[in-house]
């Protein structure tokens, strides 16, 4: 495959940051931009996307620019419902309810624009660009500001009739007090930020420096323990529906933290009664912090170029 046979753009709209990425036909990152914020506002997000695309396209030759095959947007569905958890003004978040962000950006682009749930897109990135082994059926968790996930069945991303299949952040799990809650309320990085803020620690580096959080104290240990227990219950529950080969965990966090979290999940799974179930192997994701943006870029790639298998071969 010729790396310059086609180019793809991915836009991740998250609760605490936005990313724009340009990749080539083999998934190599050619350019990336990032913007952090307290909460996402539609107007500023569209401006970031359009300004960033203009900058990226300006770095391409005319021939390369003509080979941009599309833009994929990865963003949470019903973002307005998370105003309280995101700590955002209700009126700003309500704007998302009445805006068609895909159409707004499509009106300014001369290539097709696609839209998908952000955690589902991260799952797609693991499938297309990752190295999740030979597993053709796996449940996937992406731990960002909020926890979410996706499902891969028979080597293909499964979105269901509405595209919301694998909404793992909403899965019921035991909370710290033993009462039922949702995975998103325990395993999300926003919960770690909340704990740090309660101690008077400014935690913006969780969003601006995902490669290195530094030493953030005992709150990290407590968060990992709670998140691991919740993820373990989610994995066992998911396994009662589909006998997945693997449970893959990735997120907006340093590799060392991801490794600790996955190790803790493996231990926690072993403490839960799984009688009658074939439990999956628990593995680290291989795409990393930019999985959602890369998953967005994989949307036009998959839609226009991939037939049958959803994975592509990358040159070493």
Buried (B, 14 or more C-beta within 10 A) or exposed (E): EEBBEBBBBBBBBBBBBBBBBBBBBBBEBBBBBBBBBEBBBBEEBBEBBBEBBEEBBEEBEEEBBEBBBBBBBBBBBEBBEBBEBBBBEEEBBEBBEEBEBBEBBBEEBEBBBBBBBBBBBBBBBBBBBBEBEEBBBBBBBBBBBBBBBBBBBEBBBBBEEEEEBBBBBEBEBBBBEEEEBBBBBBBBBBBBBBBBEEEEEEBEBBBEEBEEBEEBEEBBEBBBBBBBBBBBBBBBBBBEEBEBBBBBBBBBBBEEBBEBBBBBBBEBBEEBEBEEBEBBBBBBBBBBBBBBBBBBBBBBBBEEBBEEEBBBEBEE
